[in-house]
């Protein structure tokens, strides 16, 4: 009997288009059943007036309702929709909540915001999906010119080493300038972007870049067209000059653009050219695929918190800890103690794998505040973490990690603390549980000499006994546990006891 197909349904409200992709998978064979894309002037509204016009909102509702009818035609319903996401530039609209509320009321769907963390994951996923040889070795810079921002990822032998975001985008640039169809317009774009490009170049000035990957809707449109972009910046510049001499109608026809995205076309290509000129690499590559269709295919994967993304996020956290000169021997040792404690207390803490993952990130970063000052360094840790980008994490998850690090010492969470009070009730409980465990395992390396190398956790008559092997004087660790263990004892109703297995 042939197995039933598994459906994936992705919906994306983008900067200039609303799109839908339905795929089915049978015996690991995937097939696209339907791909629809309808133009909308979302980015034009936002960057011209900081609001989404009412007629645009209602047009979005019409398109979404038509998508739902298509989905129903395949015998699917709302529960079969894998993900519905909105572009991160919607956050810049003063009435963004009105847009989301209207869409959710009209459809019954819950839309996910593609914030910086989500977009960074998508960019890496695009690079991973296109198995191109230039990404497998050396230092490769992946640059994504989006509607509002440009994102840069530095990959070293395929692993993220650095990443950053700049307020330089195709639609943002288009709305800042007066359009014209000649070389003078390209020069205006170039002048407008110079400062941002200089900042990018300065930020990566010490890196020896071997290759460049260019990603984005517009540049991938050109790559799929009859034009040959070539392998050198000079050839790219020639294509751009040709595009600038075309009329608006000719560009729309040649590159299959729509009216709402055409005005961002030349700015996007000019930004990409300036990136190529800033980093004079021998090799660059543009995926020969549809950007929007690929984004819809990648959305379910980037939201699934796969092991691959978690490893990249842990790596990014270690890079951030290195930046602020945190003691790696200490946090790696505490990480080892955490693994043991977590496994041996699963019937007590009942934490999910995702919560455990966030706790590991907090362990890596809990002492970055020492970079500012050892006094009150837990509060400095909170500030540095909450104001940093961590690959793979949205801002809500970063805030959780920051708060757990903030409560690794001194006062436990209190409702008088504004950042803690502003969390949902469930997130307050999670922060308290994670912080309680972090305080315990951190106390076991109180002198930061990694003396406790083996740990056995025993639950006995209202007590949790932490049994340490070897003849170690535990007086300092016991004192630290007395100060830090109070939150764990209150939450879990167990007295903490640190003992030496030899009876010392």
N, C-alpha and C positions, 0 to 999 in steps of 0.2 A: 504493500500500500504506500503510495507516494505521500511523504510528509506534507503537512499544511504549510503554506508560505508564511514567513514572518515579515510583517510590514513595518517600514520606517516612514514616518510622515514629518517633514520639517517645514516650518513656516518662518519667514524672515521679513520683517519690516525694515527695509534698508534706507539709505540716504536718498535714493531716487527711484526705488522700485520696491514693490511688494511681491514676494515670490513664494512658490510652493514646490516641493519635491516629494513625490511618493515613490518609494522603492520596495521591492519584495525580494526576499532571500529564500531560496529552496535548495537544501543540501549544499550550503555555502556558496551558491551561485547567486549573485546579486543582479537585479535588473531594474532599470528605471521605468516606472509605469507612466508617470506624468510629471512634466516640468512646466510650470506657468510663471510668467513674469509680467507684471503690470506697472507702468511708470507712474510715479507720484513725485510732487515737488517738495518733499519733506526738508531736504537740506537747503533748498533755495529759500523756503519760508524761514527756517531757523537762523540762517546766517544773514538774512536781510532784515528781519524784524524781531528776532529772538523769540518768536512764537510760531506755532503751527496754526495756519489759518483754518477757520471752521470748515470751509469747503474742502480743504485737504483732508481733514479728519473724516468728514462724511464720505469722501471718495475712498479712503482707507477702509471704512466700514463696508462699503459696497463690494470692494475687492475681496475682503475677508469673507463676507457672506457667500460670494461666488465660489471661493475656495472650499468652503464647508460643503457646498452642494456637490462639488467635484469629488471630495472625499467620501461623501455619502454614496455617490455613484459607484464607488468601488466596494460598497458594502461595509464601510468603516464609519466610526463615529468619533466623538470628542476624545473618548478614552484611548483611541488608537493613535492620536497625535503625539508623536515622540517629544517634540519641542516646538515652542513658538517663541521667537526671540525678536528683540528690537535693537536697532543700531544704537551704539553708545552716544552718538551725537544728539539723540533725543533728550538726554540729560541736560543739554544746554538750552532747551526751550523752557521758557518761564511757565508754560502751561503743559509741561510733559505729563503731569499727573492726570490732566483732563483727557489727553490723548489715550493714555493707558486705561483709564476708567471707562471711556467710551467703547474702546475695543473689547474690553473684558465683559462689560455689560451686554454688548451686542452679540457676543459669541459664546460666553461661558468659559473662555480660555484664560489661562494665567500666563502672561508674557514674562519672559526672562530678560533682564537688562544685560546687554553685552558690554560690561564695563572693561576697564583696562586689562584686568586679569583674564577675562574671557577672550578678548581680542588677541592678546599675546599668545594664549593657547592655540587659537585658530591659526595664527601665522605659522607657529611651529608645526602644527598639524599639516598645513599646506606644504611646507617644505618636506616633511616626512612622507606625505602621500605621493609626491613626485620624486621617484627614486632616480635622481640625477647624480652623476658621478662627482660633480664639483662640491657637493656637500659632505662627502665622506671623509675628507682629509683636509688638514690645514685649517686656517681661519677664514671663515666665510661670513660675510655680512648680508643678512637678509633684510631688505628694506621694503616696508609696506606703506605706500602713499594712499591714505584713505581720504574720505570726504572732509574730515575735520582735523585729523592728526596724521603724523608720520611716525611709524614705529620701527625701531632698529633692533635687530637681534644679532648678537655676535656668537657664532657657533665655532667651537674649537674641536675638531675631529668629530663633528656631529652633535656635540653637547653644548647647551647654552652656557656661555661664559659671562655675557653682559647683555642688558637690554635697556632701552630707554624710549620715552615718548616725547614728541615735540608738537606744538600747536601749529603745524604746517600741513594743510590739507588742500585737496583740489577744489572743493566747493567753498571752503573758507577763503581761499585765495581768489576765486572767481568773484565772490561777492565784494571783495575789498577793492577790485579794480574795474575800470570801464572797459568793456570788451570791444575788440576790433579784429579784423581779419588780416593782419599784416605783421611784419617783423617787429614793428614798434610795440605791438602788444606783447610779443615774446620778451622783449627787453624790459617792459614794465613788470612782467611776472618775475623775471630774473632778479631785478632790483628789489622787488618785494620779498623774495625768498632768500636773498644773500645772507642776511643776518642769521636766519635759522640754519642754513647750510653750513655757515662758519661755525656755529655752535656744535653741530653734529660732528664736523671735522675736528674741532678742538677736543670734544669728548672722547674721540677714538684716535687721537693723534699718535698715541704710543703703540698702537696695534699694527702689525704687519698683515694687511688684508690680502689674502690670496685670490679670492673670487667674490663676486657680488650676485645676489639673487634679487630681482626686482618683482614685486608682487603688487597687484592692484587691478581694479576693474578696467581702467582705461588702458594701461600699458599692456594688459593681457588681450584686450580687444585688438590692438594693433598687431600683436604677435600672431593672432589667429587670422588676420586679414591677408590680402594679396601682397601687402608690403613686406619687404625683407628688412628687418631692423638691423641685421648684421651682427658682427661680433666686436665692433669697435665703437667707441663714443662718437667718432666722426660720422659713421653711418647712421647712428641714432639721430644725430643732429640734422642730417640731411632729410630723414623721414619727417622729423618735426617741422622743418622749414616747408616741406611739401604740404603737410597737413595745415599749416598756417595760411597757405595761399588758397586753400579750398574755401568754398562758401559753406555756410552752416548746413545747408541742405545736402551738399556733397559729402560732408563729414558724416552726417546722420545716415546717409545711404551707404557709404563705403564701409563704415565700421559698425553698422547696425545699432546705432545709438538711438536714444529717444530725446525729445525736446528738453526734458527736465535734467538730463545729464550732459547734454552737449556742451554747455557753457563751462563745465569743469574739465573737459577733455584736454584742451591745450595746457591749462595750468598743471594738470597731472603729468603730462609728458615732459614739460619744462622742468618740473621738480625732479623727475627721474633722471633727466639728462644732467642736471646739476649735481646730483648724487654720483653719477658716473664720472663726472669731471673732477669731483672732490676726491674720489678714491680711484686713482689710475691703475686699475687692475688689468691683468691680461685676459681674464675670463669673466664674462657675466652671462646670466641666464634668465630668461623670462618663460614661465610655464605656458605651454601651448594648450590652454584650456579656458573654459568659462569661469571667471572669478566667482560670480554669484552662484552658479550651479555647484561649484566645488565647496563654497561656504555652506550651502544647505546640506551637502553630503557630510561635511566635517562636524557640523553642529552637534549631532547626537554623541559623537565620540568625545569631543572636548568637554561635554557636560557630564561624562560618565566617571570622571575621577579615576582613570585607569592607572595601573601600576607605573606605566611609562611616564605619565604626567606627574605622579607623586615623586618619582625619583628625580625628575627635573626640578621639582619644587624644593625638595630637600637640598639639592645641589645649589639652587639659588639662595636658600637660607644660609648655607655655609659660606657662600660668597659674600653675603651681607654681613655675616659675623666676622669674616676676615677683614672686610672694609673697616669695621669699627674695632678691630684688634681684640676681639674676644678670645679668651683662653681656650683653644680647641681641645687641649688635653683634658680640661675640666668638663666641658659640655659633652665630649664624646664618651667620657667615663660615666657621666650621669645618664647618658643615653643607654649605655649598656645596663646600668642598674635599673633603669626604667623598663627595659625589655623584660628583665627577669621579674620585677615587681608586678608588671602588668599581666604577664602570663600566669603568675601564681595567685593572682587575686581576681581573676575573671568573674568568679561567682560572687564577688563583693561589689566591684565597681560598675559592671554592666555597661561599659562604654562601647560604642560602635567603632568599627575600623576607622571611619572618618574622624571621629573625635580623638582617637589615639594618634592619628596622623597629625592633627593640629597640635596635640600635646608634644609630639616629637619636634615640631617646628619651634614651639615655645622653649623647649630644652636647649636647642641650638642657639636661640637668640636672647635668652633671659638675662644675660649680663652684658649686652652691647652698650648699655647705659654707662658702663665704666669709662667708655671713651670720652664722655662729657665730664663726669665726676664720680668718684666712688661713693661720695655722700649722696644719699637718695637715688642711687643708680637705678633702682627698680622703676622709679618714675621716669627717669631719662630713657630707660629701655622702652617703656610704653610709647613715649613721644617719637623716638627714632623708628620703631617698628611701624607704628600707625601712620607715619608719614613716608613710608618707603613702599616701593612696588616689590612684590614677591611673585615671581613667575607662577602662574597657575592658580593664584588666589584672587577672589573678588574682594572688594573693600570690606564687606561684612566679615569674611573669614580672617582677613588681616587684623581687624579690630579684635576678634576673639583671641588670636595669638598674642597680640599686644597686651591685652588685659591679663591673660594668664601669666605672661612674663612680669607684668607690673605687680602681681600678687604673689610672686615667688618668695617674698620676704616681707617683714614688718606686718602692717595691717592686712587682714583678710578682706575680701569684698564686703562693702557696706552700701546700703541703699542711699546713703548721703553722698556717695561718689557719683558724680554726674554721668560719667561714661558707662559705669555699671548700671545705673538706674535707667538709662535710656535703652538698654537691651530688652528684648522680649523676655518673658518669664522663663521660657525653656532655655534661652541662651544664658540667662543669669545662672541657672542651675548647672549648665555645662561648664561655664567659666569657673564656678566654685569647685566643681568636681575635679577639673583638670588642674587648677591651681593647688588644690589639696594634695594631689599626688605629686606634682612638681616640688612642692615644699618638702615632702618626705624624702624623695630620692636626692634632692639637692642637699639636704641635711647630712646625708650619708657620705658626702664628699666635702664636709664643712671646711676642712683645712686645705682642700684642693691639692692633695698629694696622692690621690687615687689609691688609698690604703686598703679599702674594702673591695676585694676582687671576686668574692663568691658570697652569694646571699640566698638564704632559704626563708620563705615566709610561711608562718604557721598561724592558723586561726584557732584560738582555744579559749572558751568560756569568757566571751566579751573582750578578749584581748587579741591583738595582732602582733605576734612576736617576729621581729626581724633578726634572724640568727646569722651571725657572721662567722665564717671559718677562719681559723688561725689565731694565734696569741697576740691580738691587737689591743692596745689600750684605747678604749672607746669613749673616754670621758668627754672629749670635745664634741664628738658626734652625738652623744647622748644629750649634751647641753643644747646643741643646735636643734635636735629633734624635739626637745621640750618647748623651744621657742616657735618652731615652725609646724609642729604636728597638731596644733590645736584645731585647725580647720578640718583636717581629716577626721579627727576624733569626733568633732561635732556632727559632721555630715554622715559618717558611717557608723557611729555609735560603738566604736572599738578603741580601747586604750592601746597606744603604741608602746612597745617595749623593744629596745635594742639590746641584744645579748650576744655574748661570745659563745660559740658552740663548744669550746673547751672548758667553759665554766668560769673563765677569768672575768 
